[in-house]
Every structure is written in structure tokens, then in C-alpha cells.
């Protein structure tokens, strides 16, 4: 059997002086390599195809969101309402779940989100949810993570048009190379 989170916390407490331990919260995130390894591979594929440069923190946030989405169903419905509830309760975990659901929904199921409202509005919801969860870098890089997700499958020309109209810089750049100028949605 491997080292548990409790063991890691005990080791960390022994390394740091007691006064440091009281001032510095120790957060241990347990991940399952069964999901995280393939999620990291998907992130690498999406960033390579999109050409979007993701920092290591954004790559890790995106991989964790994908890994969690593999373990539990993603609920793209009522995201704005769920964010308001998470803020009211003040729980970072609820806000993080909303942020990740928003990220996965926008990246993999944009048609479903588009039926409910404009894509840029839900990008704002995702950013706000990451901020409410205290994850500032993913909040500011949210659109980049969505872009990487949307390029997991090599898009055809019609899909490139949809991506570009939703604000994808990589899709607009590819289309511009083909002599197509994309106008935003109304």
C-alpha cells in the first residue's frame, strides 16, 4: 500500500518547525493516475493542435478538470445559478466544480452551451468561478484552456468557423491562412 495523505501531512509536520506548521496550511491533493495520465495526454494533444501556449499551472488545472470529469458527470446546466450558490455558501470546492464544469462544457460541448446563451458569457462565468475558488491563474487563462480543449479533435472547416466565431484566435488564424475572414456572431 502507498503513502496516504495523512502520512504526507505527518512527514511535512516533522520537517517544518511547529511554528511554521501552524502558519502554513498543508494542502494535499490526491489524484488517481488512472485518470490523470490520460488527461495529461489530452492536454498535450489540445495544446499542440491549437498552438496555444499553456503555463505549467494551466496545464495542470486543465488535466485535473479533465480527470475529474472522467470520474463524475459534468453538469453544464444552470452554471450561473450554481456559481451564485457557491458564492453564497462560500465554499471553494463548489466554486471549483462550477469552474471545471464550465471549462469542460465550453471546451467539449459548446453547442449545448450555445443553446442556453452566448459563449463569452459562459467564459465569464468560468473565470468568476475560478476566482471565487481562489484559483487566479486558471481564471485569467480560462479562455486559453477552453481553446486547447476545443482542439482535441482536429476540426474541419465548418468547425473552425464555429470556433473562430466563438472567439478562438487559433481557429481564426488557421482560416486566415486559407483566405477566410471570420466575422463575430451577432
Backbone as ProteinMPNN parsed JSONL, in Angstrom:
{"seq_chain_A": "XXXXXXXXXXXXXXXXXXXXXXXXXXXXXXXXXXXXXXXXXXXXXXXXXXXXXXXXXXXXXXXXXXXXXXXXXXXXXXXXXXXXXXXXXXXXXXXXXXXXXXXXXXXXXXXXXXXXXXXXXXXXXXXXXXXXXXXXXXXXXXXXXXXXXXXXXXXXXXXXXXXXXXXXXXXXXXXXXXXXXXXXXX", "coords_chain_A": {"N_chain_A": [[0.848, -1.186, 0.0], [0.483, 2.301, -0.682], [1.767, 5.562, 0.224], [-0.253, 7.472, 2.284], [-2.428, 10.383, 2.347], [-2.519, 11.316, 4.956], [-0.108, 10.32, 5.959], [1.694, 11.846, 4.433], [1.142, 14.409, 5.384], [1.964, 14.133, 8.04], [4.713, 13.682, 7.697], [5.407, 16.141, 6.539], [4.852, 17.83, 8.688], [6.806, 17.019, 10.48], [9.101, 17.856, 9.192], [8.926, 20.667, 8.973], [9.222, 23.312, 11.324], [7.243, 23.492, 14.332], [6.067, 26.039, 14.669], [6.017, 27.009, 12.062], [4.329, 25.201, 10.866], [1.861, 25.796, 12.009], [1.317, 28.26, 10.868], [1.3, 27.828, 8.146], [-0.875, 26.393, 6.019], [-1.249, 23.005, 5.115], [-1.908, 21.536, 2.175], [-3.08, 18.741, 0.624], [-3.441, 17.104, -2.355], [-5.085, 14.45, -3.581], [-4.628, 12.386, -6.316], [-5.676, 10.322, -9.0], [-3.831, 8.261, -10.915], [-4.872, 6.728, -12.903], [-6.749, 8.233, -14.236], [-5.509, 10.739, -14.458], [-3.122, 10.517, -15.973], [-3.986, 9.871, -18.713], [-5.489, 12.227, -19.01], [-3.549, 14.232, -18.954], [-2.255, 13.572, -21.332], [-4.284, 14.224, -23.153], [-4.394, 16.99, -22.762], [-1.864, 17.707, -23.724], [-2.189, 17.009, -26.423], [-4.279, 18.767, -27.19], [-3.085, 21.317, -26.75], [-0.969, 21.188, -28.523], [-2.252, 20.93, -31.041], [-3.79, 23.257, -31.105], [-1.939, 25.247, -30.794], [-1.759, 26.91, -28.679], [-0.094, 28.438, -26.073], [0.275, 27.058, -22.969], [0.81, 27.654, -19.555], [2.604, 25.789, -17.02], [1.014, 25.61, -14.753], [-1.553, 26.089, -15.811], [-1.755, 23.913, -17.536], [-1.767, 21.847, -15.659], [-4.095, 22.474, -14.179], [-6.035, 22.161, -16.173], [-5.672, 19.449, -16.824], [-6.389, 18.261, -14.371], [-9.089, 19.034, -14.266], [-10.115, 17.647, -16.476], [-9.559, 15.01, -15.682], [-11.175, 14.808, -13.385], [-13.633, 15.12, -14.611], [-13.805, 12.76, -15.959], [-14.411, 11.025, -13.957], [-16.792, 11.809, -12.817], [-20.116, 12.903, -13.662], [-20.486, 15.697, -15.844], [-22.126, 18.717, -15.307], [-23.597, 20.846, -17.265], [-25.741, 22.516, -17.046], [-27.502, 25.318, -15.731], [-25.279, 26.851, -14.827], [-24.632, 29.501, -14.078], [-26.416, 29.955, -11.988], [-25.565, 27.952, -10.21], [-23.005, 28.929, -9.643], [-23.664, 31.269, -8.259], [-24.86, 30.129, -5.982], [-22.632, 28.78, -4.914], [-20.997, 30.937, -4.272], [-22.595, 32.165, -2.353], [-22.689, 30.227, -0.341], [-20.031, 30.164, 0.165], [-18.13, 28.217, -0.317], [-15.153, 26.97, -1.539], [-14.765, 24.611, -2.906], [-17.224, 24.031, -4.176], [-17.339, 26.205, -5.937], [-15.076, 25.658, -7.484], [-15.891, 23.293, -8.708], [-17.977, 24.252, -10.315], [-16.474, 25.931, -11.987], [-14.844, 24.047, -13.31], [-16.814, 22.464, -14.558], [-17.849, 24.366, -16.271], [-15.604, 24.871, -17.861], [-15.139, 22.32, -19.086], [-17.615, 21.998, -20.373], [-17.702, 24.221, -22.155], [-15.44, 23.656, -23.655], [-15.799, 21.063, -24.728], [-18.512, 20.666, -25.292], [-19.714, 22.884, -26.797], [-21.936, 23.472, -28.392], [-24.167, 22.76, -26.907], [-23.973, 24.564, -24.783], [-24.193, 26.937, -26.198], [-26.857, 26.91, -26.928], [-28.097, 27.773, -24.659], [-27.025, 30.26, -23.988], [-24.833, 33.042, -24.895], [-21.47, 32.187, -25.782], [-19.248, 33.834, -24.83], [-20.365, 34.846, -22.452], [-20.469, 32.621, -20.794], [-17.796, 32.044, -20.616], [-17.068, 34.12, -18.981], [-18.484, 33.33, -16.672], [-17.088, 30.995, -15.999], [-14.532, 32.057, -15.471], [-15.139, 33.724, -13.291], [-15.943, 31.795, -11.466], [-13.566, 30.325, -11.044], [-12.096, 32.393, -9.85], [-13.624, 32.791, -7.535], [-13.059, 30.416, -6.306], [-10.515, 30.852, -5.597], [-8.461, 30.388, -7.385], [-6.443, 31.945, -9.232], [-4.676, 32.048, -11.531], [-5.767, 30.054, -13.342], [-8.194, 31.384, -13.698], [-7.522, 33.724, -15.116], [-6.367, 32.567, -17.354], [-8.398, 31.143, -18.477], [-9.767, 31.222, -20.989], [-7.745, 30.316, -22.664], [-7.401, 27.677, -21.848], [-9.895, 26.641, -22.576], [-9.686, 26.936, -25.321], [-7.601, 25.1, -25.924], [-8.887, 22.711, -25.224], [-10.92, 22.63, -27.133], [-9.617, 21.963, -29.413], [-9.023, 19.296, -29.282], [-10.028, 17.319, -30.972], [-9.235, 17.185, -34.382], [-10.314, 19.937, -36.076], [-12.736, 20.356, -38.721], [-13.373, 22.488, -41.603], [-15.888, 23.755, -41.226], [-16.27, 23.484, -38.472], [-14.044, 24.93, -37.652], [-14.876, 27.482, -38.417], [-17.044, 27.864, -36.627], [-15.612, 27.778, -34.208], [-13.921, 30.022, -34.521], [-15.809, 32.077, -34.669], [-16.715, 31.994, -32.103], [-14.656, 33.134, -30.794], [-12.121, 31.983, -30.926], [-8.784, 32.377, -31.32], [-6.786, 30.833, -32.484], [-8.24, 29.29, -34.343], [-9.251, 31.312, -36.02], [-6.832, 32.273, -37.033], [-5.914, 30.041, -38.49], [-7.928, 29.903, -40.451], [-7.587, 32.373, -41.677], [-5.197, 31.902, -42.939], [-6.147, 30.337, -44.961], [-7.439, 32.1, -46.491], [-9.852, 33.048, -45.497], [-11.94, 35.297, -43.877], [-13.211, 35.866, -40.736], [-16.217, 36.884, -39.311], [-17.555, 38.096, -36.234], [-20.139, 36.468, -34.237], [-23.531, 37.593, -34.106]], "CA_chain_A": [[0.0, 0.0, 0.0], [1.282, 3.508, -0.822], [1.728, 6.592, 1.259], [-1.552, 8.143, 2.319], [-2.387, 11.817, 2.59], [-2.221, 11.508, 6.375], [1.335, 10.101, 6.096], [2.388, 13.001, 3.865], [0.981, 15.54, 6.296], [2.811, 13.857, 9.2], [6.097, 13.923, 7.27], [5.576, 17.586, 6.375], [4.864, 18.434, 10.023], [8.097, 16.716, 11.092], [10.145, 18.622, 8.504], [8.811, 22.075, 9.323], [9.107, 23.608, 12.757], [5.831, 23.615, 14.714], [5.537, 27.389, 14.446], [5.738, 27.149, 10.636], [3.178, 24.349, 10.559], [0.641, 26.491, 12.41], [1.082, 29.393, 9.99], [1.217, 27.431, 6.755], [-1.753, 25.239, 5.84], [-0.729, 21.987, 4.217], [-2.989, 21.024, 1.35], [-2.657, 17.567, -0.124], [-4.421, 16.749, -3.367], [-4.941, 13.066, -4.02], [-5.028, 12.193, -7.702], [-5.663, 8.943, -9.458], [-3.1, 8.219, -12.176], [-5.697, 6.071, -13.908], [-7.391, 9.3, -14.994], [-4.642, 11.896, -14.65], [-2.193, 10.27, -17.082], [-4.67, 10.138, -19.982], [-5.899, 13.638, -19.062], [-2.349, 14.992, -19.356], [-2.055, 13.306, -22.764], [-5.276, 15.026, -23.872], [-3.955, 18.391, -22.687], [-0.735, 17.844, -24.654], [-2.749, 16.973, -27.778], [-5.014, 20.013, -27.426], [-2.175, 22.468, -26.853], [-0.188, 21.037, -29.758], [-3.107, 21.211, -32.201], [-4.267, 24.645, -31.089], [-0.816, 26.182, -30.794], [-1.937, 27.796, -27.529], [0.906, 28.16, -25.034], [-0.262, 26.989, -21.612], [1.806, 27.535, -18.489], [2.515, 24.5, -16.329], [-0.146, 25.679, -13.85], [-2.762, 25.926, -16.618], [-1.773, 22.511, -17.987], [-2.159, 21.02, -14.515], [-5.511, 22.753, -13.89], [-6.835, 21.548, -17.229], [-5.582, 17.989, -16.663], [-7.205, 17.893, -13.209], [-10.5, 19.188, -14.636], [-10.463, 16.526, -17.361], [-9.541, 13.784, -14.874], [-12.379, 14.793, -12.543], [-14.788, 14.934, -15.498], [-13.855, 11.338, -16.312], [-14.914, 10.284, -12.794], [-18.137, 12.231, -12.426], [-20.79, 13.567, -14.781], [-20.389, 17.155, -15.927], [-23.462, 19.309, -15.359], [-23.483, 22.167, -17.88], [-26.976, 23.277, -16.861], [-27.637, 26.259, -14.607], [-23.946, 27.175, -14.312], [-24.668, 30.804, -13.41], [-27.132, 29.746, -10.723], [-24.688, 27.17, -9.331], [-21.938, 29.819, -9.179], [-24.251, 32.136, -7.229], [-24.989, 29.311, -4.766], [-21.287, 28.532, -4.367], [-20.54, 32.188, -3.646], [-23.402, 32.384, -1.154], [-22.21, 29.278, 0.669], [-18.636, 30.475, 0.462], [-17.268, 27.043, -0.404], [-14.263, 26.984, -2.695], [-14.937, 23.352, -3.641], [-18.38, 24.191, -5.065], [-16.947, 27.141, -6.992], [-14.145, 24.95, -8.368], [-16.684, 22.35, -9.507], [-18.662, 25.051, -11.337], [-15.449, 26.365, -12.942], [-14.444, 22.901, -14.128], [-17.949, 22.112, -15.415], [-17.896, 25.403, -17.297], [-14.455, 24.624, -18.732], [-15.396, 21.113, -19.875], [-18.783, 22.25, -21.222], [-17.32, 25.121, -23.24], [-14.422, 23.039, -24.492], [-16.217, 19.831, -25.398], [-19.924, 20.691, -25.674], [-20.103, 24.285, -26.991], [-23.267, 23.57, -28.995], [-25.15, 22.712, -25.817], [-23.884, 25.837, -24.055], [-24.658, 27.984, -27.103], [-28.326, 26.904, -26.91], [-28.549, 28.446, -23.443], [-26.59, 31.65, -24.0], [-23.616, 33.29, -25.671], [-20.236, 31.583, -25.271], [-18.466, 34.754, -23.984], [-20.974, 34.972, -21.121], [-20.07, 31.459, -20.002], [-16.367, 32.215, -20.318], [-17.085, 34.98, -17.794], [-18.922, 32.523, -15.526], [-15.962, 30.126, -15.645], [-13.492, 32.886, -14.838], [-15.624, 34.147, -11.972], [-15.947, 30.619, -10.584], [-12.177, 30.071, -10.643], [-11.723, 33.449, -8.9], [-14.309, 32.504, -6.27], [-12.371, 29.271, -5.703], [-9.166, 31.277, -5.227], [-7.517, 29.918, -8.405], [-6.354, 33.124, -10.087], [-4.077, 31.801, -12.85], [-6.774, 29.471, -14.24], [-9.22, 32.384, -14.011], [-7.019, 34.601, -16.178], [-6.058, 31.76, -18.531], [-9.555, 30.285, -18.758], [-10.029, 31.151, -22.429], [-6.691, 29.508, -23.278], [-7.704, 26.271, -21.562], [-11.038, 26.289, -23.43], [-9.148, 26.82, -26.685], [-6.878, 23.825, -26.022], [-9.89, 21.638, -25.198], [-11.71, 22.603, -28.359], [-8.8, 21.414, -30.493], [-8.691, 17.89, -29.045], [-10.29, 16.684, -32.263], [-8.822, 18.07, -35.478], [-11.561, 20.494, -36.604], [-12.883, 20.588, -40.152], [-13.539, 23.916, -41.898], [-17.121, 24.248, -40.6], [-15.997, 23.593, -37.032], [-13.128, 26.063, -37.497], [-15.697, 28.701, -38.474], [-17.743, 27.979, -35.342], [-14.623, 28.12, -33.181], [-13.474, 31.403, -34.729], [-16.915, 32.973, -34.309], [-16.812, 31.999, -30.641], [-13.523, 33.874, -30.246], [-10.871, 31.225, -30.979], [-7.733, 33.045, -32.086], [-6.102, 29.805, -33.276], [-9.102, 28.945, -35.478], [-9.26, 32.465, -36.926], [-5.518, 32.31, -37.686], [-5.901, 28.969, -39.499], [-8.818, 30.283, -41.544], [-6.953, 33.489, -42.369], [-4.216, 31.273, -43.823], [-6.89, 29.756, -46.086], [-8.09, 33.202, -47.187], [-11.195, 33.262, -44.953], [-12.026, 36.276, -42.797], [-14.353, 35.484, -39.912], [-16.896, 37.947, -38.585], [-18.122, 37.546, -34.996], [-21.587, 36.213, -34.195], [-24.324, 38.747, -33.664]], "C_chain_A": [[0.887, 1.24, 0.0], [1.159, 4.436, 0.368], [0.385, 7.303, 1.17], [-1.357, 9.639, 2.532], [-2.036, 12.136, 4.032], [-0.717, 11.329, 6.623], [2.122, 11.303, 5.582], [2.307, 14.205, 4.791], [1.866, 15.356, 7.528], [4.28, 14.125, 8.872], [6.357, 15.417, 7.143], [5.645, 18.283, 7.725], [6.193, 18.173, 10.73], [9.21, 17.549, 10.48], [10.116, 20.081, 8.935], [8.683, 22.233, 10.834], [7.629, 23.797, 13.101], [5.259, 25.01, 14.462], [5.247, 27.625, 12.969], [4.488, 26.359, 10.257], [1.864, 25.059, 10.897], [0.296, 27.628, 11.455], [0.807, 28.984, 8.545], [0.301, 26.214, 6.61], [-1.153, 24.275, 4.821], [-1.911, 21.376, 3.483], [-2.439, 19.874, 0.523], [-3.777, 17.196, -1.08], [-4.142, 15.321, -3.818], [-5.441, 12.954, -5.456], [-4.899, 10.726, -8.053], [-4.996, 8.919, -10.824], [-3.869, 7.508, -13.276], [-6.344, 7.114, -14.809], [-6.422, 10.421, -15.347], [-3.661, 11.709, -15.804], [-2.839, 10.513, -18.44], [-5.117, 11.599, -20.118], [-4.724, 14.514, -19.48], [-2.052, 14.79, -20.839], [-3.034, 14.122, -23.606], [-4.891, 16.501, -23.878], [-2.812, 18.624, -23.671], [-1.228, 17.866, -26.102], [-3.453, 18.286, -28.109], [-4.109, 21.218, -27.58], [-1.346, 22.392, -28.127], [-1.019, 21.413, -30.979], [-3.545, 22.664, -32.262], [-3.13, 25.647, -31.214], [-0.886, 27.169, -29.644], [-0.889, 27.453, -26.47], [0.264, 28.19, -23.646], [0.891, 26.884, -20.626], [1.636, 26.175, -17.82], [1.307, 24.476, -15.39], [-1.455, 25.49, -14.623], [-2.881, 24.5, -17.143], [-2.272, 21.601, -16.86], [-3.634, 21.224, -14.171], [-6.418, 22.076, -14.907], [-6.825, 20.025, -17.108], [-6.429, 17.519, -15.479], [-8.697, 17.995, -13.523], [-10.953, 18.033, -15.524], [-10.536, 15.23, -16.562], [-10.78, 13.692, -13.991], [-13.628, 14.561, -13.385], [-14.913, 13.484, -15.95], [-14.488, 10.515, -15.191], [-16.342, 10.641, -12.422], [-18.801, 12.923, -13.612], [-20.63, 15.085, -14.693], [-21.797, 17.699, -16.084], [-23.366, 20.714, -15.949], [-24.718, 23.046, -17.691], [-26.894, 24.177, -15.628], [-26.287, 26.649, -13.999], [-23.936, 28.498, -13.551], [-25.334, 30.686, -12.042], [-26.253, 28.994, -9.73], [-23.527, 28.014, -8.811], [-22.46, 30.742, -8.082], [-24.417, 31.378, -5.914], [-23.632, 29.067, -4.107], [-20.749, 29.779, -3.68], [-21.293, 32.459, -2.351], [-22.945, 31.482, -0.018], [-20.777, 29.564, 1.078], [-17.705, 29.281, 0.376], [-16.461, 27.081, -1.696], [-14.455, 25.734, -3.544], [-16.111, 23.444, -4.611], [-18.042, 25.118, -6.232], [-16.003, 26.47, -7.987], [-14.889, 23.958, -9.258], [-17.432, 23.079, -10.618], [-17.657, 25.48, -12.406], [-15.061, 25.227, -13.877], [-15.576, 22.444, -15.044], [-18.078, 23.106, -16.564], [-16.789, 25.164, -18.333], [-14.714, 23.429, -19.656], [-16.566, 21.338, -20.834], [-18.428, 23.134, -22.407], [-16.33, 24.469, -24.195], [-14.923, 21.863, -25.305], [-17.658, 19.849, -25.9], [-20.407, 22.12, -25.94], [-21.497, 24.447, -27.597], [-24.345, 23.582, -27.919], [-25.159, 24.029, -25.038], [-24.467, 26.957, -24.9], [-26.184, 28.044, -27.147], [-28.881, 27.69, -25.729], [-28.199, 29.93, -23.462], [-25.306, 31.814, -24.783], [-22.369, 32.718, -24.98], [-19.44, 32.561, -24.403], [-19.047, 34.941, -22.58], [-20.542, 33.814, -20.229], [-18.569, 31.414, -19.749], [-16.246, 33.084, -19.069], [-17.508, 34.229, -16.543], [-17.779, 31.628, -15.058], [-14.848, 30.881, -14.95], [-13.901, 33.289, -13.426], [-15.614, 32.984, -10.987], [-14.532, 30.273, -10.132], [-11.707, 31.134, -9.643], [-12.358, 33.195, -7.545], [-13.655, 31.336, -5.541], [-10.944, 29.627, -5.284], [-8.087, 30.802, -6.184], [-7.371, 31.023, -9.455], [-5.741, 32.849, -11.454], [-5.051, 31.101, -13.793], [-7.897, 30.456, -14.59], [-8.767, 33.258, -15.175], [-6.705, 33.835, -17.46], [-7.197, 30.863, -18.967], [-9.785, 30.113, -20.255], [-8.978, 30.315, -23.154], [-6.936, 28.017, -23.047], [-8.881, 25.787, -22.411], [-10.556, 26.055, -24.856], [-8.428, 25.487, -26.878], [-7.852, 22.648, -26.038], [-10.624, 21.509, -26.528], [-10.934, 22.05, -29.547], [-8.377, 19.973, -30.221], [-8.927, 17.06, -30.306], [-9.882, 17.683, -33.343], [-10.081, 18.617, -36.15], [-11.552, 20.601, -38.128], [-13.192, 22.078, -40.357], [-14.794, 24.508, -41.245], [-16.915, 24.446, -39.102], [-15.026, 24.738, -36.757], [-13.892, 27.382, -37.529], [-16.441, 28.92, -37.164], [-16.783, 28.401, -34.236], [-14.199, 29.58, -33.3], [-14.566, 32.398, -34.346], [-17.12, 33.051, -32.803], [-15.619, 32.682, -29.988], [-12.2, 33.141, -30.267], [-9.87, 31.915, -31.897], [-7.03, 32.039, -32.994], [-6.929, 29.429, -34.507], [-9.142, 30.084, -36.492], [-7.946, 32.557, -37.698], [-5.429, 31.244, -38.781], [-6.757, 29.341, -40.705], [-8.236, 31.436, -42.355], [-5.9, 32.966, -43.344], [-4.861, 30.635, -45.047], [-7.648, 30.831, -46.863], [-9.497, 33.498, -46.706], [-11.113, 34.262, -43.807], [-13.322, 35.996, -42.039], [-14.91, 36.708, -39.199], [-17.515, 37.346, -37.333], [-19.622, 37.319, -35.123], [-22.296, 37.472, -33.731], [-24.94, 38.485, -32.35]], "O_chain_A": [[1.947, 1.231, 0.626], [0.526, 4.119, 1.375], [-0.05, 7.687, 0.084], [-0.261, 10.097, 2.855], [-1.338, 13.112, 4.304], [-0.117, 12.079, 7.393], [3.092, 11.733, 6.206], [3.284, 14.933, 4.964], [2.456, 16.322, 8.011], [5.002, 14.722, 9.671], [7.395, 15.91, 7.583], [6.416, 19.228, 7.893], [6.658, 19.016, 11.498], [10.162, 17.913, 11.169], [11.158, 20.666, 9.23], [8.108, 21.388, 11.519], [6.847, 24.219, 12.249], [4.095, 25.145, 14.084], [4.322, 28.369, 12.643], [3.691, 26.799, 9.428], [0.88, 24.94, 10.168], [-0.879, 27.931, 11.25], [0.151, 29.717, 7.805], [0.664, 25.118, 7.035], [-0.618, 24.691, 3.794], [-2.798, 20.778, 4.092], [-1.448, 20.026, -0.191], [-4.92, 16.998, -0.668], [-3.082, 15.031, -4.372], [-6.553, 13.38, -5.767], [-4.104, 9.993, -7.464], [-5.519, 9.484, -11.784], [-3.553, 7.666, -14.455], [-6.473, 6.899, -16.014], [-6.512, 10.993, -16.433], [-3.398, 12.658, -16.543], [-2.306, 11.277, -19.244], [-5.121, 12.145, -21.221], [-4.891, 15.438, -20.275], [-1.644, 15.727, -21.526], [-2.661, 14.652, -24.653], [-5.047, 17.181, -24.892], [-2.797, 19.635, -24.374], [-0.74, 18.654, -26.913], [-3.247, 18.851, -29.183], [-4.34, 22.059, -28.449], [-1.054, 23.418, -28.742], [-0.543, 22.134, -31.856], [-3.659, 23.239, -33.345], [-3.331, 26.766, -31.685], [-0.154, 28.158, -29.63], [-0.807, 26.309, -26.022], [-0.23, 29.228, -23.207], [1.833, 26.119, -20.836], [0.634, 25.492, -18.034], [0.651, 23.444, -15.247], [-2.364, 24.811, -14.146], [-3.977, 23.942, -17.192], [-3.089, 20.707, -17.081], [-4.346, 20.257, -13.901], [-7.44, 21.49, -14.55], [-7.863, 19.384, -17.273], [-7.109, 16.497, -15.569], [-9.482, 17.147, -13.098], [-12.049, 17.501, -15.344], [-11.464, 14.439, -16.739], [-11.372, 12.621, -13.86], [-14.566, 13.896, -12.947], [-16.006, 13.03, -16.288], [-15.036, 9.44, -15.437], [-17.029, 9.851, -11.774], [-18.113, 13.469, -14.475], [-20.639, 15.667, -13.608], [-22.574, 17.201, -16.898], [-23.085, 21.671, -15.227], [-24.735, 24.196, -18.131], [-26.286, 23.821, -14.619], [-26.172, 26.763, -12.778], [-23.304, 28.606, -12.5], [-24.86, 31.258, -11.06], [-26.196, 29.348, -8.553], [-23.103, 27.842, -7.668], [-21.774, 30.971, -7.086], [-24.144, 31.926, -4.846], [-23.507, 29.14, -2.884], [-20.117, 29.689, -2.627], [-20.711, 32.923, -1.371], [-22.827, 31.919, 1.127], [-20.36, 29.249, 2.192], [-16.607, 29.314, 0.93], [-17.009, 27.205, -2.791], [-14.323, 25.789, -4.766], [-16.008, 22.984, -5.748], [-18.413, 24.85, -7.375], [-16.115, 26.687, -9.194], [-14.553, 23.802, -10.432], [-17.514, 22.579, -11.74], [-17.952, 25.403, -13.599], [-14.96, 25.417, -15.089], [-15.325, 22.074, -16.19], [-18.38, 22.724, -17.695], [-17.028, 25.248, -19.538], [-14.526, 23.527, -20.868], [-16.508, 20.912, -21.988], [-18.806, 22.836, -23.54], [-16.378, 24.703, -25.402], [-14.514, 21.683, -26.452], [-17.993, 19.123, -26.836], [-21.415, 22.535, -25.367], [-22.167, 25.449, -27.346], [-25.319, 24.329, -28.014], [-26.219, 24.542, -24.68], [-25.159, 27.832, -24.38], [-26.75, 29.112, -27.378], [-29.996, 28.209, -25.787], [-28.984, 30.762, -23.006], [-24.749, 30.835, -25.281], [-22.242, 32.764, -23.756], [-18.987, 32.17, -23.327], [-18.302, 35.167, -21.626], [-20.278, 34.007, -19.042], [-18.121, 30.812, -18.774], [-15.417, 32.815, -18.2], [-16.957, 34.46, -15.466], [-17.528, 31.515, -13.858], [-14.285, 30.407, -13.963], [-13.108, 33.206, -12.488], [-15.311, 33.167, -9.808], [-14.318, 29.961, -8.96], [-10.996, 30.811, -8.691], [-11.707, 33.362, -6.514], [-13.688, 31.266, -4.312], [-10.246, 28.808, -4.688], [-6.908, 30.811, -5.83], [-8.094, 31.035, -10.451], [-6.237, 33.367, -12.454], [-5.163, 31.509, -14.949], [-8.485, 30.363, -15.668], [-9.531, 33.505, -16.108], [-6.773, 34.408, -18.547], [-6.993, 29.926, -19.74], [-9.975, 28.996, -20.735], [-9.288, 29.672, -24.157], [-6.708, 27.197, -23.936], [-8.87, 24.66, -22.907], [-10.966, 25.098, -25.514], [-8.628, 24.817, -27.892], [-7.656, 21.692, -26.789], [-10.91, 20.402, -26.985], [-11.524, 21.707, -30.571], [-7.458, 19.475, -30.871], [-8.115, 16.204, -30.656], [-10.153, 18.878, -33.23], [-10.844, 17.849, -36.735], [-10.527, 20.89, -38.745], [-13.263, 22.836, -39.39], [-14.762, 25.641, -40.763], [-17.337, 25.455, -38.536], [-15.159, 25.438, -35.753], [-13.594, 28.294, -36.758], [-16.468, 30.036, -36.645], [-17.1, 29.272, -33.426], [-14.127, 30.294, -32.299], [-14.279, 33.444, -33.765], [-17.633, 34.044, -32.286], [-15.568, 32.801, -28.764], [-11.23, 33.624, -29.683], [-10.089, 32.02, -33.104], [-6.713, 32.352, -34.142], [-6.378, 29.267, -35.596], [-9.073, 29.842, -37.697], [-7.945, 32.882, -38.886], [-4.928, 31.514, -39.873], [-6.356, 29.121, -41.848], [-8.376, 31.472, -43.577], [-5.727, 33.51, -44.435], [-4.195, 30.418, -46.059], [-8.408, 30.52, -47.781], [-10.269, 34.134, -47.424], [-10.317, 34.098, -42.882], [-14.394, 35.902, -42.636], [-14.175, 37.467, -38.567], [-17.958, 36.198, -37.36], [-20.287, 37.891, -35.987], [-21.713, 38.31, -33.043], [-25.645, 39.342, -31.817]]}, "name": "protein", "num_of_chains": 1, "seq": "XXXXXXXXXXXXXXXXXXXXXXXXXXXXXXXXXXXXXXXXXXXXXXXXXXXXXXXXXXXXXXXXXXXXXXXXXXXXXXXXXXXXXXXXXXXXXXXXXXXXXXXXXXXXXXXXXXXXXXXXXXXXXXXXXXXXXXXXXXXXXXXXXXXXXXXXXXXXXXXXXXXXXXXXXXXXXXXXXXXXXXXXXX"}
